[in-house]
């Protein structure tokens, strides 16, 4: 039986965290290729360190009716266009530091063509649907703890850093630099969050604060109003323990303070440890990679189950074999809810998205668009669908159909 009284913690990291800088750059590459060719293949890894950016991976793009040689040249053209896009992404994050500067950092690109042996299993033909880009397991999760249907510990951790980023970008808090981390510990009673036990915020800052020399006490006083603004009234009390820059000064940060790599924040990107994870990262991958697209589909379905009132929590697992279109398994866990037999959902949910093949997922969620750079920070889930087609997996448009199944 699941525990109903417990203490749980999740963390988040800002857009300026070294790993998130790498994720943003990798997804900028994905967007560049998909904008040029909606059927492009991208698997891009990024390394960032002191004034250096390195790209590596496999890519492919083309246009109907062109020869292999012409499409190869087209791919090279896209690769050649990446450097200014990457620098613009770094500038947008806010890095103009001596140790990591959007304009001065050295740039190296080692992207090359996709393996023909992988392509043969993934590409569709007149006789065969598009196969999965790899084997693996993916999970989706939703719960009723927050309006976003996300674990509260993670949602509040994200919201803290988003609020501070807004203050930094607007110029309201010029003392703040891009690198930051947050962590929220909540006490749960009867399965619901009732009290913030501890809050951790480590935020990079300039040498001097608005009121003079840096001290931890001054910095905590500066940050607290922004942090408190993201919590519902009464959740933070005098008993809540605060840890603001607990190690002291945090002037050296970002890729200058620590190297960053694509795909190292998979728990931050998903459910903050409140749900299982299949192990695959999202950023830098085009939507034929089921690590990304199928995880989005599982979140989409789980969120609709909870939004339909069929469960307070829902976990969905899906699995694939490389080169095979049909999932090898589909599993639904309603965590004790008895409103509907999970077996019914296991049969019906895949049908609602065209059988949950890679092609059907991409079509249903409209994933063949340059929508990925915006996912790179503050979580891929719990976001609002936008006017440009982003975060379609956060829609709740299956609710009416699901209610009819109960």
C-alpha positions, 0 to 999 in steps of 0.5 A: 500500500502506498504511503500517505504521510511522508516528506519528499523533495525535488530539484530544478535547475535554471536555463543558465545551468551548464547542462541546461545550456547544453540542452538549449543548444542541442534543441536549437540544432533540432529546431534548425533542422526541422525548420529546414526539413520537417522529416529531418533526423537529428541526434545532437550532443553538446559540450560546454565549458570555459569559453568553448562549445562543442557539437557532435552527433548524427544528422540528416535532411533532404527534400523530395525529388533531390538526389542523395548528393543534393540532400547531402549538400543540403544537410551541410548547408544547415550545419554551416548555418548553426553557429550564429543560431547557437550564439544567439541561444547563449546570448538569450540565456544571458551569458556575457561573462569573461569565462563564457561569452556568447560572442567570444566562446570558441565553437566546434561542430562535429555533426555528421551523417546519420548511420545508414543501418539506423536509417534503414530501420526507422524510415518508412516505405509504402509497405512498412510504417516508420519504425522506432528509432531505438529500443527502450522504455518510456514513462508518462505521469500525471497527478492532481497535486497542482493545477499543472497536474505535476508533482508539487515539489518539482512544480514549485522548484521550477516556478522559483527559478522561472520567477527569478529568471523573469526578474533577471531578464527584465532588469528588475534584479541586475544582481542575478546571473544565469546559473541557478538551482532550486530544491523544495521539500514538502510534507505530505499528509493523506497524500496532499502537500501541507507544508514546505519543510525546506527550500534551497536556492543557489543562485549565481550573482554579480560581485556586488549587490544593489545595496553594496557588498555581497553577504548571504543575509542580504542575498537571502533578503533579496531573493525571498519575496520572489521565492515566496510568490510561487507558493500558495498561502500558508504552505511556507511558515516560520518553521520552513528552513531556508538555505540560500547560497549555503556555500557562500559566494556564487560568482563563478558559475555556468560553463565556466564553473562546471562543464555541461552536457546534453541529457544530464538532467532527465529527472528535472526534465520529467517528474522530479523523482516522483515517477519512474524514468526510462533513462532516455534524455529528450534534448537534441533528438528529433521526434522520430526518437521515441525517447522523446516522442513516446515520453511526450505521448505517455504524459499526454495520455496520463494527464488526460486520465487524471483530468478526466477524474479516473485517478488521482495519479496515473503512470503509463509505460510504453516500450519499443523495439528498434525498427518496429512501429508497433509498441512491444508493451503498454502499461497503465497504473492508476495507483489504487483508483477503482473508477475503471479497469486499467486493462480497458485503458491499456486497450483504448489509450493507444487507439486514441493516438493511432496505435501509438506508432512513432508516426502516429504520435508525431502526427497526433501531437504535431511534433514535426515543427521547430518547437523544441528549444523552448522545452530545454529549461524548466521541465518538458511537462506541466507547461501551457500549449502555446500559439506556435504549436509547442507543448501539444502533449499538455492538451486535455482534449481526450477528457470527454472520450475517457469519461465515456469509458468509465 
